[in-house]
Amino acid sequence: MSHRRQFTHLGFFGWFLMAALGCSGDITSQAGEEKPSSGGSGTAPGGAGGGGNGDVANVSAPVMRRLTRTEFNYVVEDLLGDTSRPAKLFPAEENVEGFDNNAQALTLPPVMAQALMSLSPKLASLALVRGASTWAPCLEGQIDQACAETFLKAVGLRAWRRPVSDGELAQLMAVADRGRQNKDWLHGLNIATQSLLLSPAFLFRIEEGSGQKIPQKPGLVRPTGYEMAARLSFLLWRSLPDQELLNAAAEGKLDDAAAVKAQAQRMLDDDKAQRMVLDLHNQWWSLEKAEVINKDPEIFKNWKDELGPLFRAETQAFVAHLAREGKLSDLLSANFTFANKTLATYYGLGAITGDALKQVPLPQSSQRRGFLTHGSFLATHAGFDQSSPTLRGAFVRQRILCHDLPAPPETVDNTPPTITSAATTRERYQRISDDPTCAGCHKIMDPIGFGLEVFDGAGGLRSNDNGHPIDATGNVLSHPLGEFNGPIELSEGIAKSKAFTDCASKQWFRFAAGHLEAGDDDPSLERLQAEIQASDGNIRSLLLALTQTDDFLYLAKP
């Protein structure tokens, strides 16, 4: 499929970039020119080389997937050594099914293109500095045409995640030479590098596949070696392939499922693998909301503004730890957390010293177990001046159990019930459930939130509600847990259920797939869920299993 035809969905501004930026804007192969090698023929995944599950429905067709802001920041960090997070200038992505990386929604609006063009001179200068110290030391001396070509091929291979073709190099060199004639080689290379970093080949993950037919998988093709290297790196590291992945692609060593899994195992041992885990949970659990929590200091006497960022840091450290050596069930039932002196004091966890977060065991007497008792969940799913059984219960239903909830009727007043000294939060919300107009939804949400009423609206533990005893019994309707008493029974009961494991697998699969076809009936998802059950929900096994699905190993024939 022509990339120019694929690019039309971006409208006029996409064409403007391709034309105005010149050279590398045309990422189609030149007439009569051989396309970059995929890195060897090898054996197709799922063929004699192994891998694949035999279910081929819903495998995504070739797409152009724009880098998200998170991915762009990590790419700039890994490629150029810049940690300033420049994508903060870009508009936020559209959220689809809870995540920001859906290929169909990742367009290139004019405001983002303008920001990219403003940013490009700085990025190009950083590329030249890094190139002089790594890829092209000749830049430190007298630059000539051979040196310029060496640099452009080196930065192009890394930025475009594939080799620069002869035709593309000629176009880049033409731009560099015009700049040289106006000033000098450094000026010319800066302009050519800007063009390279503004091209669709950099801003988008472009896949056409190798074109090699797979007898065992009719209708599917495997990605090229370089496309597979990028699939692995953007899944597990949210960024560019490293040199080992690029070498494996060039040598045809990413052409079967076993080789892909071996690389994934290596990559999971790298600290960069935490990026994927944190990015997913930041979105799945809406952790960014914790950064801007605002609470009524008159009601929550122990509240401090510094607690919001600490809540988020606690949960991030927690999930990063479990990704290395934990199970999905631990996300909701672990008997430890990560805290510093301020957070431990707020939680009542005893004498902890220092500002750094450290792993802290939760005593048997504690009401806290796992994420549903973290401040990042409890305080964000509550009001300014009160807790909210509805918000907490809705989150559990939608994000933890993957249940779809209908939107409330347009005529319903969503204002939280007024606080009075005569009633507990439970009693006030129970009146909503008694209203026939509201009962259908609230009876499946609020009884879950009632079990978390031992925590106030700021995530602190409380012994009474507005001077009244707290009733923390609840019910998870249409779930094996059913009736429960308190947050620990709720968390542990959901954690050990297949419903939660399947939902967690689905969330990871949606995030990894990044396309609308990743539905409940996707064979790759069903196979993934079965494998996770067999591994007792091991998170590392889940990550590896994601790289072995048909959806990851193949793409539909264009």
PALOPA-96085 format. One record per atom (N, C-alpha, C): x, y, z. Coordinates in steps of 0.02 Angstrom, whole numbers, plus 50000, padded with zeros to 5 digits. Example, Ala and Ser with C-alpha at 12.3 -4.5 7.8 and 13.67 -1.06 7.14 Angstrom:
BEGIN
506604971650390506154977550390506604983550390506424988850354506844994750357506455000250394
***
This chain:
BEGIN
500424994050000500005000050000500445006250000500285011049958500685017149955500635021050020501205023050047501185027150108500885033950093500955036350030500635042750014499875042050019499595036349996498875035450003498675034650076499095031050115498955030350187498965037150222499365041750197499465048050232498895052850222498445051450174497925056250159497445057350217497395052650264496925053650319497135059350365497755061750356497995067350397497795074050366497525073850305497295079950275497845084250246497675090550235498135095150201498805095750236498795096150303499415097550337499915091850331499665085650327500115080150315500465080750248500075082650197500375083550132500855089450132500675094650171501115100450176501795098450204501785094350256502425092150285502825088250233502495083750198502855079550151503155083650095502805088950073503045093050019503545098250043503345101950096503755107550118504405105450150504415099650182505015097450215505485093950166505235092450106505675089850055505935082950071506405080850032506785074550037506435069150075506565068550140506335062750177505575062650186505225067950165504505067650167504225062250122504585060550068504355055050024504665048650049504275044750085504555038650115504365032550075504075033550015503955027849972504605026049937504655019849914505255017849878505295021549811505895023249791505995026549727505855021649671505655024249613505505019949556506115015749539505995009249535506535004749516507035003449571506905006149631507385005449686507174999749732507654995949754507514990349798507364992949868506834990349900506654992449968507164989850017507244993350075507724990950125507584983750145508104979950155508034972950173507704972150240507304966950248506994965550312507474962050359508054960250332508534956950375508504949450369508474946950308508494939650299507804936850288507784931250256507134928050243506894924150303507294919550327507114915950388506474911950380506204909950438505584906150440505044910550471504484910750440503944915050465503704912550533503534917250579503254915250643502644910850632502614905550671502054901050665502164895750612502694896350573502844891250524503304886050554503774883550514504214878350539504634880750597504724887450600505124890250654504764890650720504114889250721503744889050785503364895450796502954895450850502584901350871501914901950838501524906750862500854907850835500354903050864499724905050864499224900850897498714898050849498774899650785498314896750737497674900550728497514905350771496904909350763497104915850730496824917250671497064922950633496554928550628495974927850657495474933150651495704939450688495494945250661495604951650694496324953950696496784950650662497464953250659497454959750619497784964950644497724971550614498064971950547497774975950503498074977350438498624982650447499044983550397499574988650402499284995550416499584999150462499345005850480499945010350488499805016850489500305021850510500115023950580500525022550628500375023950698500825029450723500535035350734500935040950757501205039750827501805042050841502085041450908501655045450957501505042651014501165046451066501655051351098501395055751140501835060451175502335056651219502105051551253502545047551296503095044351254502905041351198503395038051155503885043151126503625048851105504065053951076504595056151127504385057151189504865059251241505405053951252505205047651255505705042451265506155041651204505885042551144506285042251084506815047751085506615053751102507085059351105507615058051158507405055151214507895053651267508395048351244508155042951213508595037551194509025039151133508735043051087509105044651026509585050451037509365055551074509745061751078509995063451148509795059651198510015061051266509665066851299509105069151271508745074851297508175072451341508165074451404507645072251452507165077951469507125083051425506695088751440505955087451427505775081651401505085079751386504765084851339505035085651279504785090951234504075089951210503805083851214503125082651190502605086051234502815089151288502325092851328502025098651289502335100351233502075105651189501515103051144501435096551139500955093651093500265093151125499735093251085499065092251114498975085051138498535084251187498415077551214498095073051163498245066651167497955061751121497225060351140496845058151091496165055951104496185049251142495775048651193495755042551232495245037751202495475031551186495035026451158495095020151201494535017951229494515012151273495015012751331495115018851354495535019951412496265021451397496475021151332497175022051316497275027151261497895029851258498035035451212498395033251149498495026751138498915024551083498535021051027497885022651020497505019450968497695022250900497885017950854498165020050790497695024550751497045022750751496565026550711496455033550738496575034650802496455041150833497075045550834497655042850817498275046650822498405050650757498035056050749498125060350691498675065450706498805069750656499315074850663498995081650654498705084550706498375091050699498875096650684498655102050653499115107450635499505110250694499185110750753499545113550810500135109250830500075102650822500635098250836501175098850783500965099350720501465100150667501865106550676501525111850696501865118150708502365117550765502155113950819502605112950875503215108850854503105103850813503655099750788504155103850748503895108150705504335112250663504735117150706504435119850759504795124250804505335120550843505195114350858505645110250898506225107450857506135106750792506615103050751507325105850751507445112450752508145114850753508525112450815508195112550873508525110150934508685102750929508195098750906508305091550902508865089950852508885093550797509415092350748510095094050777510145099450815510785101250847511005095850896510535093250934510695087850981510935081650944510625080250887510835074450847511555075250823511745081250803512425082350780512925081650836512735083950895513185083250953513275075850970512725072150974512785065050990513145061350933513005063150872513335059850816514085060650818514315066550837515035067650839515375063350891515015061650944515315057650998515195050150990514755048250944514585041150938514585038650866514085040650827513975037550762514455040050708514675046350712515085049350659515605053950690516135051250719516665055450750516985060250700516915058850636517205063350585516915070350589516335071150620516035077850627516465082550669516915079650709517355083750750517925086850709518035084150649518585086550607518335090450547518685089550492518495092850429517955088650395517345091250393516785087450366516815087550290516715081650260516665081150188516045077150170515945075750107515345072350085515285065450116515835061750120515825055050149515615055350222515875060150258515695060950330514955062550336514705067050294513995068950297513555062850284513735058850235513345052850220513365047950278513945047150309514005042650367513535044750422513525051250436513095053750490512355052750473512145054650413511445054250395511195046950394511615042450370511415035350371511355032850443511815035050486511805032650555511205035250594511075041750589510515044550626509855042250594509855041350527509255038950494509065031950515509555027450520509435020650542509095020550611509335024650655509065024650724508395028250728508345034050695507735037950699507155034850660507305031950602506785028950561506685021550576507105018750618507065011750639507145006950580507485009050530507655004950472508195008650433508545005150387509065008550348508765013850302509145019050291508975024150242509155021550172508685021750126508815019250059509285023950022509555021549966510005025649926509655031849901509025031049879508655036849854508515041949908508335039549967508215044050023508845047650044509405043950045510045047150062510225052550012510095051249948510245056249897509835062549908509205061749927508785067549941509035071450002509195067850055509455071050115510115074750100510545071550061511185074650044511075080950001510565080849958510425086749918510235092749962509835091450014509655096750060510275099050098510685094250123511295096050159511765100150116511815098350052512275101950007512045109049995511385110049990511135116849982511315121050043511235118150102511435121750163512185123050165512575118350141513315119350138513495125150093513155125550036513305131049990513125137750020512605137950061512405144250093512855146150151513135140950186513535142350245514105137350252513955131350280514465126250287514115119450297514515114150304514235107450310513805106650374514025109450429513635108750491512945111750482512915117550450512265120650437511835116250392512155113650339511785109350293511545103050327511965099950369511755093850403511205095250454511225101050484510695102850531510015103150495510005106250436509385106750398509155099850375509625095850350509445089150327509185084950385509475085650445509255081850503508565084150526508435090650520507765093050535507255089650490507415089350426506955086050379506855078750397507405075450416507375068350435506925067350496506975071950544506595071250607505885073950601505725077150545505035079350534504675074850485505005069650460504705065350410504225060350441503735057950402503295052650428503675046550451504245045050421504625039150441504865039650513504935045650539505125046650610504515047250654504025051150633503455052750675502945047150679502965042650630502485037150627502845030450628502525025550656502745018650649502375015750589502755014750536502465012750472502625005450459502115001550444502204994450432501864992450367502224989050324501944986150263502014978550262502444975950305502564968850305503084966750254503334960750261503854958250217503574955950150502924954750146502634952150085502704944650076503094941550121503194934250117502564930550138502304926250095501704922450111501854917150162501364915750205501434910850258500904905450246501114899650222500614894450206500174892650265500454892550326500054890650384499584896150407499674902250380499274907950402499014911750341498534909050307498284912350246498004919250263498174924050222497934930850232498384935050276498904932050305499354935750349500054936050319500414941250338501134941750322501494943550387502134942250387502504944150446502794951150435502904954850488503254961250481503964960050456504274965150429504984964550413505374964150478506014962350473506424961950533506444968550571506504974050534506524980550567505854982450597505314980650564504654982050592504544978050656504774971850658504714967950719505144970750775505744973150758506164976250809505804982250839505474986250798505104992050823504494989950864504154984550842503594982050882503814980250952504364976750957504624974751022504814980751064505194985351035505454990951074504904995751096504414996951052503885001551072503394998351120503324991751117502904988351167503244988351235503854986051238504174984751303504574990651330504804995051286505205000751308504885007351291504345007451252504005013551230504475018051190504955015051155505465019051122505785015151065506355017551043506725014850986507045008151001507175004150949507584998150957508295000050977508604995951017509314997051032509734993650978510394994150985510834991650933510764984050925510654980550980510584973250975509964971350935509424974850944508824973550905508924975250831509254980850818509394982650749509844977450715510344975050753510774969850725510394963450711509954961650757509544955550748509104956350686508824962250676508414963450617508824962750553509414965650553509844965450494510064958350477510144954250528510384947450519509824942350510509204944650506508644939950498508504935750558508644938350618508554934450679507924936250718507444939450684506804940950716506234937950674506394932450640505914929650593505524923650618505574922050683505144916950711504974918750782504444915650807504164917450872504664916250929505064910950923505544909450977506074914850982506304917450924506794922850925506504929250954505874930650937505534936550964505474935951040505304930051064505234929051136505904929751171506434927251141507104927851172507304935151179507164939151127507314946251133506884949651186506254947651190505814950551241506054948951311506304942951322506574941151387507174945551404507604946651356508174951051368507954958151384507464960551348507244967451357506884968451423506544963351447506204964051512506694964451570507314962351559507824962951611508124969951614507964974051565508214980851562507744985451601508024990451635507604995151673507104998851630507244999451565506785002951521506114999351515506084992951534505454989351531504944992251580505174995851631504704998951677504285004351644504535007051589504165012351554503485009851531503475003851503502845001051478502364999951535502614997051589502184995451646501895001951676502315007051682502075013351711501605016951664501755016951599501315020251551500625017051551500605010351550499965006851550499565008351613499885007751671499515008751733499335016151744499745020751721499555027851725498895029051690498785025451634498165026451596497605021951621497755015551632497245010851655496945013151721497365015551766497135017451832497085025051842497175028951789497105036251791497535039351846498155037151850498585039451905498765046751900498745049651840498935056651833498465061251873497855058851886497385062951925497625064151996498045059752021498285060552089498725066752096499045068852042499485074652044499115081152060498475081352046498105087652052497525087052101497575082452148497035081652198496985087952240496365089952252496225095752295495685093652345495835094552409495365092552462495225098352510494655097952542494445103152590494855102352654495305107052670495715106252730495325106952795494735109752792494325110352852494025103652872493905099452822493615092852836494165087652846494675087852803495225082952807495835086452838495855086152904496335089952942497065088052928497175081752910497865079452898498085080152826497665083052785497835083452714498405088452700498865086352656499395090652632499425090152556499565095652523499575095552450500115090852423500635089652461501165085152437500945077852434500375076252464500155069252466499945066752397499645070952356499425068752290499985065752248500535069452237501105066552200501395060452235501385060252302501635054452338501185048352325500535049452323500075043852307500255040752240500365045052191500525042452124501185038752124501685041652158502345038552161502305031752196501895031352248501805025052284501555019552236501025021052199500745016052154501215014352098501585019252072502065017752019502615013152043502885014552102503405010152130503125003152143502505002852164502174996452178502104992152115501854995052061501754991152000502414989451966502914993951972503564992451943503884986451978503794986052043504064980352081503704973952061503044974152055502674968052038502804965751967502954970351923503104968351854503734964051850504174964851898504794960951899504684954151931504274953751982504224947552020503544946552053503014948352019502354947652050501834944752004501224944152030500664941451993500124946851987499674945851941499124950551933498714951251997498614945752032498224945952094498554950352146499224950852144499574955052193499404962452185499194964352125499014971352114498464973552161498024968852180497464970552223497534967752294497994963052305498004959752370498674959852406499184962952377499854962852408499834965852478500204962752523500214965052593500814969652606500994973552556501524978552564501374984352518501704989952531501664995652486502334999152487502375005052456502985009052455502825015852485503205017852535503045024052571503685027252597503655033752608504175037452644503895039752710504255043952744504035046052811503355049552808503255054052760502625057852756502045053252742502115048752693501565044452674501425039252728501955036452759501855031552812501495034552871501655040752887501315044152942500575045052926500435047052864499745048152844499345041652846499665036152824499335029652824499325026352892499725028952939499765025753005500145019253005500705019152967501085012952959501685012453006501745016953052502305016553100502885021053081503435020053115504015024453108504415022753046504345026852994504735026452933505125032952926505765032552911506175038552905506355039952833506515046352819506765048252754506225050152705506445053452651505995055752598505915050752542506385046052537506365041152482505845035752496505485033752443505005028252450505375021652459505135017652505505425011052516504865006052528505004999752515504494994552525504344993852599503694994052615503464993852684502944988352691503034983652739502524978552749501904981552782501324978852765500704981052794500524976352851500444978852912500284974452969499614970952960499544965252993498924961352989498324965553009498424970253055497874974353080497684979853031498094980952979497964986352932497354984752888497004989852867496444989052821496674989452748497314990252738497564991352670497854984952640497664983752579497944978252539497874980252465498414981052430498394982252359498134988952337498054989652271497914996252242497264999352265496754995452276496104998352295496125001752363496675001152399496745004652463497305009852459497565011152399498055016552390497705023252387498045028352411497765035052406497655037252335498055034752288497975036652217497305034652190496995029452217496325027452198495805030652243495885030052307495375032152354495245039652352495775043652348495695050952350495465053852283495665050752228495445053352163494725051352147494505045752174493815043552163493395045352224493365051852236493005054652292492895062052276492525065452319492385072452309492875076952346492775083452339493185088352374493095087952449492495086152471492345086352542492055079852568492035074552528491735068252550491965062452508491855056452533491995050452494491435049352443491545044552397491035043252347490995035852332490535032252363490445025152346490295024052272489965028852240489795028052169490425028352126490845033352135491445033952094491905027952105491985025852166492425020152181492125013652152491485012752161491175006752134491165006452059491065012252027491065012551954491755010751926492275013251959492955011751937493085004151940492895001051995492994993852002492624990151947492004992151935491614988851883491934989551814492134995651797492354997051729493094995151718493524997251763494244996451751494524989951779494234987351833494504981351865494144975051841493504975551825493114969751803492894970251730493044975851697492884976851625492144976251611491734978751656491014978851644490824985451612490394985251562490144991351531489564994051571489575000551586489035003751623488695008751577488035008751576487675013551534487755020651560487715025451516487745032451537487105034151576487155038451626486555040351664486075044251619485435043851634484945047751595485115055251598484985058751543485155065851539484795070051591484225067651613483825071551661484045070451733484515065851745484715064251813485205069551840485095071651901485545076351935486125072351966486745073651941487325069951966487665073252025487365078352053487665081652111487695076852171488285076152204488325071652262487825073652316487555068852353487075070552406487385075152458486985079652483487225084652531487405081352598487985083452625488205080852689487765083552745487525079152788487135081152846487405077352907487295080252965487525077053027487085071253047486535070453013486055065253033486155058652997486615058452948486685052252908487405051052888487575044652879488225042752853488215043352777488815042852748488855042952675488445037152645488495031452676488125025552652487385026952651487125029952704486395031252708486185036352655486605041352644486425046452594486425043552524486905039252508486935036252441486415030652433486225027552488485715022352484485055025252458484935031552474484315034752451484315035452375484905036252345484945036552272484755029852242485025024552272484865017852247484125016152254483795019352301483085018052311482655021552259482955026352222482595029952170482555025452108481975023552084481915019052026482295021451965482345028051956482695030651898483445029051900483715028751961484435027951970484635020851991484165017052013484315010652045484695005852001484535005651935484835000751891485595000851893485895006851893486625007451893486905007451964486595011452007486885012352074486895005952115486435001352102486434995152140486994990452121487324991652064487904987552047488554991252059488514997652075489135001552090489205002952164488705005952194488775008452262488925003052314488624996952310488794991952361489534989952360489884990952304490604989852303490944995452342490755001552327491055007252362490915007452436490345004652458490195004452529490735000752568491024995652537491544991852572492184995552583492255001452551492855005652558492735011752601492165011852636491985017752676492415018552739492825013652755493295014752811493835019752792493855021752727494315026852705493925033152686494155038852709493795045152695493945047452624493695053252606493765055852539494475057852520494925058052568495625059652555496075053552561495775047652566496165041452570496425039752638496225043552689496435042152758495965037152792496235033352838495825028552875495405032252927494775030052936494345033252985493965027953024493795029453086493445024653128492695025953129492485032053108491775033553103491645038453047491035039053027490845043552973490355048653000490605054853006490175060253030489895058753099490305055253140490095053653207489685047353213489575043853158489175037753158489605031653143489435025853168489815019753152489795018253077490325015253053490375013752982490165006552969489715005652921489524999052898489894997852832490394993452833490814992252773490624985752738490034983352748489814977452711489614979552640489674974952594489504976652525489334970452485489244971352421489054965852377489294967352306489654962552277489844963152207489364958652168488834961552144488334957752108488614954752044488364948852026488584945351965489334943951965489604942552023490304940852031490354935452084490824930752078490874925352128490954927752199491254933652209491344936052277490674937252312490224940552278489574942052309489644946552370489374944552426489384948652486490074948352519490274953952549490924954452582490874959552638491394959852678491414964652734492104967952735492144974252714492754978052720493214977652659493714982052657494144982552598494574976452586494794972952637495234967252626494854961552593494254960052618493844954852586493674956752515493544963152503493394965452435494004964452390494584966952411495184966752369495404959552357495434955652409495664948752401495164944452363494524945852372494014941952336494034943352262494114949552242494164951152171494824948752142495364949552181496034947852156496094940552134495764936052169495844928952153495324926452102494924931052074494404929052028494664929051956494394924451916494564924251845494314930551810493774933451835493504939551804494024945151805494394945751860494904950951864495504949251819495724943051821496294941051780496144942051706495544940151686495354941151616495314948551598495054952651643495014959751630495704962851626496144961051672496824963751670497174961851606497094955451585497384953251522497114957251464496464958651466496154962451412496434969551410496534972651468496804979451469497514979651440497924974751459498604974551433498584973151358498124968951336498084967351264497854973451224497354976951249497134983051215497704988051208498074988851262498634993551261499174991251212499324984751212499844982151168499634982451095498994980851081498754980651012498684987550982498384992151020498324998950997497884999750935497384995550927496934996350870496234994250891495744996750854495044995850873494814988650868495164984450830494954977550822495084973250884495414976050934495594972150993494974971251038494494967351014493874966451051493874960351094493304959251129493244953651175493314946951141493114946551077493114940151043493754939051002494254943051012494874942250974495204935750994495354931250947495674924850965496334925751001496714930950982497344932151016497234933751090496704937651104496544939251174496334932951211495904928851180495674922851213496254918151229496714917551182497304913351194497734916251249497814922851249498214926251300497914925051369497264925651376496934924651440497024917551465496994912651420497094905751439497814904651464498294907651430498994906851450499134910151518498804915751530498904919151594498604915051651498034911951639497754907551690498234901851704498544899151652499004893551661499634895551699499834901851695500434904251730500264907051798499644906251821499414908951885499474916551887499384919651830499374926951827500044930251834500594926751819501254929851824501314935651775501504941551799501504947551757502054947151703502634944551721503164943951670502944939051615502604933651635502344928951585501834932351540501434936851569500944940551529501294944851476501824948251496502194952451450502494948351393502774942751411503064938351359502514935551313501954933751343501404930851303501134935951254501154942351271500924947451224501314947351159501954945551163502374945451103502284938951063501884934351087501784927951053501094927251022500684932451027500024932150997500074933250922499574930750885499544932050813499534939450799499184943150843499124950350831499804953850833500264951150873500924954250877501394951450824501354945050809501824941850764501684943150690501074944950673500884945650603500504952150592500384953650529499904958650510499524956050449498934958650439498524956350383498834958550317498784954350267499064955950202498714962150174499094967250152498774973350126498314971750067
***
